[in-house]
Amino acid sequence: MKRTPIIVVAAVLLAAVAGCTPDAQETPTPEPVVSAPTPAPTPEWTEEEQAAIDAVQHYLAVWTYISQNLQTADWNAIRDVASDPAANDAGTLWVQWNDNGWHLVGEPIFTPDDVSLGGLDYVGQRYHVHGCYSIEESYLADSNGDEVGQKGEPRSVALYQVMKNPDGRYYVFEDDGEDTPC
């Protein structure tokens, strides 16, 4: 039986123990702290501003439903949530889409970022609802479901003019967009 000198065994044990204990001169490197970005504050809307935003969202829901179902939807339903020129503009667009056999797939999303008071006249109080209109989750399709049309900005600035009638009813009367991405 061969004997290993004690000095070799002690050196091996010393090396093993030295690897397990921190060196007094070494400073451990702290892990970097990663913080999540602070989310933008959610705007606080007054009751009337929220009603104007709700009018825009309802208008867009009706507009989307009709745009998805041009063959069977009642196009006049847009007049329950919009007046001219917005209602006429939607009708003109749908005639073009229908003549080409097109329809909307998916739905655009509008995220408001500002509501300001507009003029007050005999018709009612006006509101300007500004925000980002996203078509990232929607597209125009032909009867086979294939995407058609020119590609636009997937996200663009939108401004809706909303009217509050003296009877308290809110409706969209103008729908403007910009070619500016948001």
C-alpha positions in Angstrom: 0.0 0.0 0.0 1.4 3.3 -1.0 1.3 6.1 1.5 0.6 9.6 0.4 2.7 12.1 2.3 0.7 14.2 4.8 2.0 17.4 3.3 0.3 16.6 0.0 -3.0 15.7 1.7 -2.8 18.9 3.8 -2.1 21.0 0.7 -5.1 19.5 -1.1 -7.4 20.1 1.9 -6.1 23.6 2.4 -6.8 24.4 -1.3 -10.3 23.0 -1.0 -11.1 24.9 2.1 -9.6 28.1 0.7 -11.9 27.8 -2.3 -14.9 27.6 0.0 -14.2 30.6 2.2 -14.1 34.2 1.0 -10.8 35.8 0.8 -10.6 38.7 3.3 -9.3 41.0 0.5 -11.9 40.2 -2.1 -15.1 42.3 -2.1 -18.1 40.5 -3.5 -19.5 42.2 -6.6 -23.1 43.2 -5.9 -25.7 42.1 -8.4 -26.9 45.0 -10.5 -30.3 46.3 -9.5 -32.7 46.3 -12.4 -35.8 48.5 -12.0 -38.9 48.5 -14.2 -39.7 51.7 -15.9 -42.2 53.8 -14.1 -45.5 53.6 -15.9 -47.0 56.8 -17.2 -49.7 58.1 -14.9 -53.2 57.3 -15.9 -55.1 60.5 -16.6 -57.9 61.4 -14.2 -60.9 62.4 -16.3 -63.9 64.4 -15.1 -67.3 62.8 -15.5 -68.0 64.9 -18.7 -64.5 64.1 -20.2 -65.1 60.4 -19.5 -68.5 60.6 -21.2 -66.8 62.2 -24.2 -64.3 59.4 -24.3 -67.0 56.8 -23.9 -68.9 58.4 -26.9 -65.7 57.9 -29.0 -65.2 54.3 -27.9 -68.9 53.5 -28.6 -68.7 55.2 -32.0 -65.6 53.1 -32.8 -67.3 49.9 -31.6 -70.3 50.6 -33.9 -68.0 51.7 -36.8 -65.9 48.5 -36.3 -69.0 46.2 -36.2 -70.4 47.6 -39.4 -66.9 47.6 -41.1 -66.6 43.9 -40.2 -70.1 43.0 -41.4 -70.7 45.3 -44.4 -73.0 42.8 -46.1 -75.4 42.3 -43.2 -75.0 45.2 -40.8 -77.4 48.2 -40.7 -75.2 51.0 -41.8 -77.6 53.6 -40.4 -76.7 52.4 -36.9 -73.7 54.8 -37.1 -76.2 57.7 -36.9 -77.1 56.6 -33.4 -73.6 57.5 -32.2 -72.4 60.0 -34.8 -73.7 62.9 -36.9 -72.3 64.5 -40.0 -69.6 64.8 -41.2 -68.4 61.7 -39.3 -71.5 59.6 -40.2 -71.4 60.6 -43.9 -67.6 59.9 -44.1 -68.1 56.4 -42.7 -70.9 55.7 -45.2 -68.7 56.9 -48.1 -65.9 54.7 -47.0 -68.2 51.7 -46.6 -69.6 52.1 -50.1 -66.0 52.0 -51.4 -65.1 49.0 -49.4 -68.4 47.2 -50.2 -68.0 47.9 -54.0 -64.5 46.3 -53.8 -65.7 43.3 -51.7 -63.6 44.4 -48.7 -64.3 44.3 -45.0 -62.4 44.9 -41.7 -60.7 42.1 -39.9 -59.8 42.7 -36.2 -60.4 46.0 -34.6 -58.6 49.3 -34.3 -57.8 50.5 -30.8 -58.1 54.1 -29.6 -56.2 55.2 -26.5 -57.1 58.8 -25.4 -54.4 61.0 -23.9 -56.1 64.4 -23.7 -59.6 65.8 -23.6 -60.2 69.5 -23.9 -63.3 71.6 -23.8 -64.4 73.1 -27.2 -66.9 75.8 -28.0 -70.4 76.0 -26.6 -73.2 77.0 -28.9 -77.0 76.5 -29.3 -76.3 72.9 -30.4 -74.4 72.0 -27.3 -70.9 71.7 -25.7 -68.0 70.5 -27.8 -65.1 68.3 -26.6 -61.9 67.5 -28.4 -60.8 63.9 -27.6 -57.2 63.4 -28.7 -55.2 60.1 -28.6 -53.5 57.3 -30.4 -55.4 55.2 -33.0 -53.8 51.8 -33.5 -54.5 49.5 -36.5 -51.8 47.0 -35.4 -54.5 44.4 -34.6 -56.7 45.0 -37.7 -56.5 45.1 -41.5 -58.7 45.5 -44.6 -59.4 42.2 -46.3 -61.0 41.0 -49.5 -63.8 38.3 -49.6 -61.2 35.6 -49.3 -59.8 37.2 -46.1 -56.5 38.2 -47.8 -55.1 41.6 -46.7 -55.6 44.4 -49.3 -55.0 48.1 -49.5 -52.1 50.3 -48.8 -50.2 49.9 -45.6 -50.5 53.0 -43.4 -48.9 53.9 -40.1 -49.8 51.2 -37.6 -50.3 53.9 -35.0 -51.3 57.4 -35.7 -52.6 60.5 -33.9 -56.4 60.9 -33.9 -58.7 63.7 -32.9 -62.5 63.2 -32.4 -64.9 66.1 -32.0 -67.6 65.1 -29.6 -70.9 67.1 -29.0 -72.9 67.0 -25.9 -76.5 68.0 -26.8 -78.6 70.0 -24.3 -80.5 66.8 -23.6 -77.2 65.2 -22.3 -76.6 62.9 -25.3 -72.9 62.7 -26.5 -72.1 61.8 -30.1 -69.1 62.1 -32.4 -69.5 64.6 -35.2 -66.0 64.7 -36.6 -63.3 62.1 -36.9 -59.9 63.4 -37.9 -56.6 61.7 -38.1 -53.0 62.7 -38.8 -50.3 60.8 -40.6 -48.1 61.4 -37.5 -47.2 58.3 -35.6 -47.9 58.2 -31.9 
